[in-house]
Amino acid sequence: MTRQDHRRSWTKAGSLPQPANFATLIESACDLAVSLNEEMLVEGISVNGDAPSLGCLDHWVGRQFDSFLTDESRIKFSQRIADVMADPDLAPKAIELNHVDNATWEFPVRYTIHRGLDGRILLLGRDMQPIAEVQRRLLQEQLARERDYQKLRAEESFYRTVLEASTTPIMLVDARQGRIRDANAAAADLFGTSAQALSGGMFAQLFEGRRRDELTEALQAAAAPDQPAGVDVVVRRLGRMLRLMPSFFRASGDLYLLCRIEEADQQRKDQEHSSRALVQLFASSADAIVLTDARGVIRDANEAFLAMIDATEARQARGLSLAEFLARSGVDIKLILEAATKQDRLRSYGAQVVSRIGSRTSVDISAARLDNPRSDPGFGLIMRDVTRREQMATEGGMVLMGDDAMRQVMDLVGTTSLKELASATSNVVEKMCIETALQLTSNNRVAAAEMLGLSRQSLYVKLRKHGFIDDSEDR
């Protein structure tokens, strides 16, 4: 039996009801139906109302069908049409075509191509946009999972690298089961074994005369935040005296123990480590740090300060007074050193650092007096760049207040003389300057008067004038 005979016998098997309206049947069976003539011009088109994403396609009628296809789909369509025209009995096979419309709108449709007896072509299409959207979301989800997996692997690599590079012996213990979750090489060396051999073992069995419950209770008591302490233990295998410094944390709802292990002479090692850490902090801090003598002459400065003053080497700043790099020079350095001398420290002081090329950086300075028995006393200053914070504060309020004040003065134009307008403007500027000086000196009126170049009595007169103080406060 030939394929044609088989198709005819298959289509004639049994009986099917005859549709009353063939067009209605087509509209119900597919999302998009397109009728083409022999020249591939669109003669008719029907869009299912249940596929609103296709929109209105009436403008396709009378135009070449492939003019609404992408370049790749146009080639696929022409090849399939050639096959259908060459073999009228060719079984319909689905083909996916990507349509373009209005230059930017692109949507996929899966068609089956049917040739009529009169030579016309009927395309029955199924809108693939919902499936394409699901595929796109699945692809995005898969990519997100892969990114999360790569991120997890990277974090695990960081964790392993940091753990193994740490010279401090560290163990991670499951607090509920008492089993070792992980350990670094420094901790394994104290027990005369490897980190792999320790992993999964019972923590209490490493020590002489320690039971699991008893050791857990001792570690919990030692990890109390109000009085942290250590737990002294003896290694069962080597007889070495150790001290466990525990701290508890939760991960995924489970309680774990982070245990730092110290040897008997660890205190001396800790002091040396702290000294090295302080030196490293001084060198790599993001905040500028300056060490001066009692007169404010720079002894040393870190890289952040050198970058702030546009210096390439520390020797370009050593021996110079810090006042040379402050906008108010003598006034700033005098106020800073006097406050740090009287109270041993200065919490906050606003100033501007002027670089060697003249650029300015707004900083918040904290200072402390340094009494060194082996050398002359001096001061340590930390300068934090607050330029961005000042810009935000200015945009949020200070400029607005100034604009309001100036606008009030400008509203007087036409109602008063120029002399009176100039006097009002002067009062506004004077008030803003006094307010800024009080803020910079933390309401230190003596320092504010010196900063503004006024006597103390003159400053009090202006404070009363602008309503900063009243007569009762002055008395």
Secondary structure, 3 states (H helix, E strand, C coil): CCHHHHHHHHHHCCCCCCCCCHHHHHHHHCCEEEEECCCCEEEEEEECCCCHHHCCCHHHCCCEHHHHECHHHHHHHHHHHHHHHHCCCCCCCCEEEEEEECCCEEEEEEEEEEECCCCCEEEEEEECHHHHHHHHHHHHHHHHHHHHHHHHHHHHHHHHHHHHHCCCCEEEEECCCCEEEEECHHHHHHCCCCHHHHCCCECHHHECCCCHHHHHHHHHHHCCCCCCCCEEEEECCCCCEEEEEEEEEEECCEEEEEEEEECCCHHHHHHHHHHHHHHHHHHHCCCEEEEEECCCEEEEECHHHHHHCCCCCHHHCCCCEHHHHECCHHHHHHHHHHHHHHHCEEEEEEEEEECCCCCEEEEEEEEEEECCCCCCCEEEEEEEECHHHHHHHHHHHHHHHHHHHHHHHHCCECCECHHHHHHHHHHHHHHHHHHHHHHHCCCCHHHHHHHHCCCHHHHHHHHHHCCCCCHHHHC
